[in-house]
Amino acid sequence: MERVLLLSLGFGTGHNAAAKALEAQFSQQPETMTDTIDLLQLIPKTFHPLLQSGYQGMLVKFPSLYHLLYDWTYQFRLVRYVSKELVEKIGLTIRSKILSRLQQFQPTKIVTTHPFSLLLLPTEWEQVPTIGVVTDYELHPMWLVEVPDVLCVPKKMLKQNIIDRLRWRSGVKVLETGLPIEPKYYEGTCRLEARSCLSLPSNDPVVLVMGGGLGLGPLEQVVDELESLPDMQFVILTGSNQSLFDRLEKKGYPSHIRLEKYRSDMDLFMTAADLLITKPGGVTITEALAKQLPMLLFEAFPGQEEANQQYLVHHRVAFKTKPETVCLQINKFFQSRMYQQKMEQRFHPLVSPDAAERIVQATLEVGRSKLLV
């Protein structure tokens, strides 16, 4: 009987979403049990909201500081060492809870969607085989502070010489599995059928506008600009950001701008759409890649989102935008059908419909202990 422990750290939504997709895939395996832990939830309730709001607050209010700290972990080994020590010290506050869960579940394999999770494991459990799942489109050096046995990364993200170097220097096995998302994003639904289900026009161009699960970024300014394009249908998804939804609703936009809060049927909206305007969060853009949905990307946060943006722009399935140019870029996109067809062809090497299945298979096959660098 395999007992797989899935670890996540719920800053943002991507890490937990990937863990959830893997949990669903593991549940289909015979003689396999899973237990999923969001380590952020183990932190005392008095500190948990402060950590979450502090992370988001730094991104929104002090992006330059976050960018500086993020870059330092890339450039300086000392900073990575200090970060490791800091995470381990913070982990002491929840180490007893982690140890209790480990002793109760007795995992034979550990899968994590966040690099910090491996730093929080008690020493006596460090020999259990581990699998790291990268949920953004870059390999941050913190993944190599405590090296997992297997590292699962997006397709076309790392060059082969880098993969070979990682294997030689640390012993980690790198697999280009892609990012795990819900299977429904790879299901083929007819666009006209999706539009009918969502009460969207069958002939007009449909454009989704969203700021991730938290509705962040200059979404309000973008929507203001879209009033000048009445021949298209825009669907504005504000996620869990209730205050943003309320502000937009009070403005009384015309009927070609439709406001929506959090929706559980985002796969249907992406099927119905011709274009997505969004922040480049890891899970959001992976879902769009699965739907082969071209993107305009606004205000990437420093760090992971900038890397995600660079990945998409490099592979020519997305372009950077800003409120003052978004209308011009939308018009340009829809004016050339040939241009759209060329972009559609670029998605094929990037999509990963079997990502969760491959990660599960790699997990069940791994058996050696990890190396520390």
QUIBELTA-V855340 format. One record per pair of residues at least 12 apart in sequence whose ideal C-beta (glycine too) atoms are under 8 Angstrom apart, sorted by sequence separation. I is the first residue (numbers start at 1). GAP is how many residues later the second one is. D is the distance in whole Angstrom. If there is no record, write none. Layout:
I_GAP_D, I_GAP_D
//
This chain:
7_12_8, 40_12_7, 118_12_6, 139_12_8, 236_12_7, 276_12_5, 297_12_5, 6_13_5, 23_13_5, 209_13_6, 223_13_6, 118_14_7, 139_14_6, 209_14_7, 245_14_6, 110_15_8, 151_15_8, 280_15_8, 297_15_7, 6_16_6, 20_16_8, 132_16_4, 158_16_7, 245_16_5, 297_16_8, 6_17_6, 19_17_6, 115_17_7, 131_17_6, 134_17_7, 137_17_5, 209_17_7, 219_17_7, 270_17_6, 276_17_5, 278_17_6, 280_17_5, 295_17_6, 107_18_8, 110_18_5, 112_18_7, 130_18_4, 131_18_7, 132_18_7, 134_18_7, 139_18_7, 158_18_8, 270_18_6, 275_18_7, 276_18_7, 277_18_7, 278_18_8, 279_18_7, 19_19_8, 102_19_8, 109_19_7, 110_19_7, 111_19_7, 112_19_7, 130_19_5, 131_19_5, 132_19_5, 133_19_5, 134_19_5, 138_19_7, 139_19_6, 157_19_7, 207_19_8, 219_19_7, 242_19_7, 274_19_8, 275_19_6, 276_19_5, 277_19_5, 278_19_7, 279_19_7, 6_20_8, 102_20_7, 108_20_7, 109_20_5, 110_20_5, 111_20_5, 112_20_6, 113_20_5, 129_20_5, 130_20_8, 131_20_8, 132_20_7, 134_20_7, 137_20_6, 156_20_8, 267_20_7, 271_20_6, 273_20_6, 274_20_8, 275_20_7, 276_20_7, 277_20_8, 278_20_7, 279_20_6, 280_20_5, 300_20_8, 107_21_6, 108_21_8, 109_21_8, 110_21_7, 111_21_8, 112_21_7, 114_21_8, 131_21_7, 151_21_5, 153_21_6, 155_21_5, 236_21_6, 238_21_7, 240_21_8, 266_21_7, 270_21_4, 275_21_7, 277_21_7, 279_21_7, 297_21_5, 4_22_6, 16_22_6, 98_22_6, 109_22_7, 111_22_6, 113_22_5, 144_22_8, 150_22_7, 151_22_7, 153_22_7, 154_22_7, 215_22_8, 234_22_6, 236_22_7, 238_22_7, 239_22_7, 240_22_5, 279_22_7, 282_22_7, 295_22_7, 296_22_7, 297_22_7, 298_22_8, 98_23_7, 99_23_5, 102_23_5, 134_23_8, 147_23_5, 149_23_7, 150_23_5, 151_23_5, 152_23_5, 153_23_6, 155_23_5, 215_23_4, 233_23_6, 234_23_5, 235_23_5, 236_23_5, 237_23_5, 238_23_6, 239_23_5, 270_23_5, 285_23_6, 294_23_6, 295_23_4, 296_23_6, 297_23_6, 298_23_5, 299_23_7, 98_24_7, 147_24_7, 148_24_7, 149_24_7, 150_24_8, 151_24_7, 153_24_7, 154_24_6, 215_24_4, 220_24_7, 230_24_7, 232_24_6, 234_24_7, 236_24_7, 237_24_8, 238_24_8, 267_24_7, 281_24_7, 294_24_7, 295_24_8, 296_24_8, 297_24_7, 298_24_6, 95_25_7, 115_25_7, 147_25_5, 150_25_6, 152_25_4, 154_25_6, 207_25_6, 209_25_6, 214_25_6, 215_25_7, 216_25_7, 219_25_6, 223_25_6, 231_25_8, 233_25_7, 235_25_6, 237_25_8, 280_25_5, 296_25_4, 298_25_7, 94_26_7, 116_26_7, 119_26_7, 144_26_6, 205_26_8, 206_26_7, 207_26_7, 208_26_8, 209_26_7, 210_26_7, 213_26_5, 214_26_6, 215_26_3, 227_26_6, 230_26_5, 237_26_6, 279_26_6, 282_26_6, 317_26_6, 2_27_8, 95_27_6, 115_27_4, 119_27_5, 204_27_7, 205_27_5, 206_27_5, 207_27_5, 208_27_5, 209_27_5, 210_27_4, 211_27_7, 212_27_6, 213_27_6, 214_27_6, 220_27_6, 224_27_8, 227_27_7, 229_27_7, 281_27_7, 285_27_6, 316_27_7, 4_28_6, 6_28_6, 8_28_7, 10_28_5, 91_28_7, 115_28_5, 118_28_4, 144_28_8, 204_28_6, 205_28_7, 206_28_8, 207_28_7, 209_28_7, 210_28_8, 211_28_7, 220_28_7, 280_28_4, 289_28_7, 298_28_7, 2_29_6, 3_29_8, 4_29_7, 5_29_8, 6_29_7, 7_29_8, 8_29_7, 9_29_7, 11_29_7, 87_29_5, 91_29_4, 204_29_5, 206_29_7, 208_29_7, 210_29_7, 215_29_5, 237_29_8, 280_29_5, 317_29_5, 1_30_5, 2_30_5, 3_30_5, 4_30_5, 5_30_5, 6_30_4, 7_30_6, 8_30_5, 9_30_5, 10_30_4, 115_30_7, 118_30_7, 211_30_7, 215_30_8, 223_30_7, 227_30_7, 296_30_7, 316_30_5, 317_30_6, 1_31_7, 2_31_7, 3_31_8, 4_31_8, 5_31_8, 6_31_7, 8_31_7, 9_31_6, 10_31_7, 88_31_6, 115_31_7, 226_31_6, 315_31_6, 1_32_7, 3_32_7, 5_32_7, 7_32_6, 87_32_5, 88_32_7, 201_32_5, 237_32_7, 280_32_7, 87_33_7, 200_33_6, 211_33_8, 285_33_8, 296_33_6, 317_33_7, 223_34_6, 235_34_6, 296_34_7, 315_34_8, 84_35_6, 200_35_7, 315_35_6, 112_36_7, 296_37_8, 235_38_7, 280_38_8, 294_39_7, 11_40_8, 11_41_7, 10_42_8, 12_43_8, 11_44_5, 135_44_6, 277_44_7, 134_45_8, 47_46_8, 133_46_8, 294_46_7, 133_47_7, 44_49_7, 213_49_7, 277_49_7, 294_49_5, 43_50_7, 43_51_6, 42_52_4, 292_52_6, 277_53_8, 39_55_7, 42_55_5, 222_55_7, 275_55_7, 292_55_4, 42_56_7, 84_58_8, 275_58_6, 289_58_6, 39_59_7, 83_59_7, 275_59_8, 292_59_7, 274_60_7, 37_61_8, 80_61_6, 84_61_5, 208_61_6, 289_61_5, 290_61_6, 80_62_7, 83_62_8, 84_62_8, 208_62_7, 217_62_5, 289_62_6, 290_62_8, 216_63_6, 290_63_7, 37_64_6, 81_64_8, 80_65_6, 208_65_5, 35_66_7, 74_66_8, 206_66_6, 207_66_6, 210_66_7, 212_66_7, 73_67_7, 74_67_6, 198_67_8, 206_67_5, 207_67_7, 208_67_7, 209_67_8, 210_67_8, 211_67_7, 212_67_5, 73_68_6, 206_68_6, 207_68_5, 208_68_5, 209_68_5, 210_68_5, 211_68_5, 213_68_8, 73_69_6, 205_69_5, 206_69_8, 207_69_8, 208_69_7, 209_69_7, 210_69_8, 212_69_4, 35_70_5, 198_70_6, 205_70_7, 207_70_6, 208_70_7, 197_71_6, 198_71_7, 213_71_8, 33_72_8, 35_72_7, 200_72_5, 212_72_6, 194_74_5, 198_74_6, 210_74_7, 39_75_8, 194_75_8, 222_76_6, 39_77_8, 194_77_4, 195_77_5, 39_78_6, 189_78_8, 194_78_4, 189_79_7, 187_80_7, 191_80_6, 218_80_6, 39_81_6, 190_81_8, 191_81_6, 217_81_6, 218_81_6, 185_82_5, 189_82_5, 217_82_4, 184_83_5, 182_85_7, 185_85_7, 208_85_8, 216_85_8, 22_89_6, 22_91_8, 19_92_8, 19_94_5, 18_95_5, 5_96_8, 5_97_7, 16_97_8, 15_98_4, 225_98_5, 229_98_6, 232_98_7, 14_99_8, 15_99_5, 224_99_7, 225_99_7, 228_99_6, 5_100_6, 226_100_7, 222_101_5, 225_101_6, 226_101_7, 229_101_7, 3_102_6, 5_102_4, 181_102_6, 185_102_5, 221_102_4, 225_102_5, 229_102_8, 232_102_8, 3_103_6, 4_103_6, 7_103_6, 11_103_8, 179_103_7, 3_104_5, 4_104_7, 5_104_7, 7_104_7, 8_104_7, 9_104_8, 179_104_7, 186_104_5, 218_104_8, 222_104_6, 3_105_5, 4_105_5, 5_105_5, 6_105_5, 7_105_4, 8_105_5, 9_105_4, 181_105_5, 185_105_4, 218_105_6, 2_106_5, 3_106_8, 4_106_8, 5_106_7, 6_106_8, 7_106_7, 8_106_6, 181_106_6, 185_106_6, 1_107_8, 2_107_6, 4_107_6, 6_107_8, 7_107_7, 9_107_6, 179_107_4, 9_108_6, 178_108_8, 8_109_7, 181_109_6, 7_110_4, 22_111_7, 18_115_6, 18_117_5, 17_118_8, 15_120_6, 14_121_5, 14_122_7, 207_123_7, 205_129_5, 154_132_8, 137_145_7, 136_146_4, 135_147_5, 135_148_7, 137_148_8, 157_154_7, 25_155_7, 60_156_7, 59_157_8, 154_157_8, 22_158_5, 24_158_8, 56_158_7, 21_159_4, 24_159_8, 156_159_7, 21_160_5, 56_160_8, 18_161_6, 21_161_6, 18_162_5, 20_162_8, 18_163_7, 17_164_7, 140_164_8, 186_165_8, 138_166_7, 186_167_4, 136_168_4, 136_169_8, 138_169_4, 137_170_6, 138_170_8, 183_170_8, 136_171_6, 137_171_5, 136_172_6, 137_173_8, 138_173_7, 178_173_7, 179_173_7, 183_173_8, 137_174_4, 178_174_2, 181_174_7, 137_175_8, 177_175_6, 180_175_5, 181_175_8, 178_176_8, 179_176_6, 180_176_4, 177_177_8, 178_177_4, 177_178_5, 180_179_6, 178_180_8, 177_181_4, 177_182_5, 175_183_7, 175_184_8, 177_185_7, 175_187_6, 156_193_6, 173_193_8, 155_194_7, 156_194_6, 155_195_6, 154_196_8, 155_196_8, 155_197_6, 154_198_7, 172_198_8, 13_199_7, 171_199_8, 172_199_8, 12_200_8, 13_200_4, 171_200_4, 12_201_8, 13_201_7, 170_201_6, 12_202_8, 152_203_8, 170_203_5, 169_204_7, 152_206_8, 152_207_5, 152_210_7, 150_212_5, 150_213_8, 150_216_5, 149_217_5, 149_219_6, 149_220_7, 149_221_5, 148_222_6, 147_223_6, 146_224_8, 147_224_6, 147_225_7, 133_226_6, 146_226_7, 147_226_6, 131_228_7, 145_228_7, 144_229_6, 131_231_6, 70_232_6, 131_232_5, 70_233_4, 66_235_7, 67_235_3, 131_235_6, 66_236_5, 67_236_7, 66_237_6, 129_237_5, 63_238_6, 64_238_7, 129_238_6, 63_239_5, 129_239_7, 129_240_7, 130_240_6, 129_241_7, 59_242_5, 127_242_5, 59_243_8, 127_243_8, 126_244_7, 111_248_7, 111_252_6, 109_254_5, 109_255_7, 109_257_7, 18_265_7, 17_266_5, 14_267_6, 13_268_7, 14_268_4, 12_269_7, 14_269_4, 13_270_6, 25_331_4, 29_331_6, 24_332_7, 25_332_6, 32_332_7, 22_334_6, 25_334_8, 26_334_6, 21_335_5, 25_335_5, 29_335_7, 22_337_6, 26_337_8, 22_338_7, 4_359_6, 2_362_6
//
